[in-house]
Amino acid sequence: MPPFLRGIGGRCGRSAAAASELALIAPVLSLMLIMLVDLGRAFQQRIQIVAAVSAGAEFAFLAEQNGVAGATIVQEAKAVVVSASNSLLSTSNVTITINNGNSWGDRCCVSGSGTTVTWSCFTAGSTTACDDGSNPGIYAQISASYAFVPFFAADTQLTGQTLSSSIIARVK
């Protein structure tokens, strides 16, 4: 083969090898990109849920300070959480519990953090102080959860994951 044709054939062989390597690796890179986008969406939606629950707790505190009735606070705080989530949550995804299920008139003490929370509740008019010496109060526990749906259905790491947030806020 003449030397000028040998150079052309050598380059074509290298570019053909590069094209076949790209054809092999492109689906893997695309899959990784899609999974990375799903992971980013999961983090973004989790942040939305945390912010929405926080907005509901802030509303409950301010509404109680402004004299809004207890049952009204629960319904309106739930609406605030749903609204603050930018339609990610519905009212069925949000629960608000006052004083760990006791009545609005009762006063409670809450201690602990994270998943280890201890409640001590007393009837209205009780003069019992909390273990730390503070006065018992009215607490709202606001929780929200959302079943994450990834773009890529075969993404087994994120499929079926529940994104959730919970906060206990003293409203009075």
Buried (B, 14 or more C-beta within 10 A) or exposed (E): EEEEEEEEEEEEEEEEEEEEEEEEEEEEEEEEEBBEBBBEBBEEBBEBBBBBBBBBBBBBBEBBEEEBEBEEBBEBBBBBBBBBBEEBBEEEBBBBBBBBEBEBEBBBBBEEEEEEBEBBBBEEEEEEEBEEEEEBBBBBBBBBBBEBBBEBEEBEEBBEBEBBBBBBBBBB
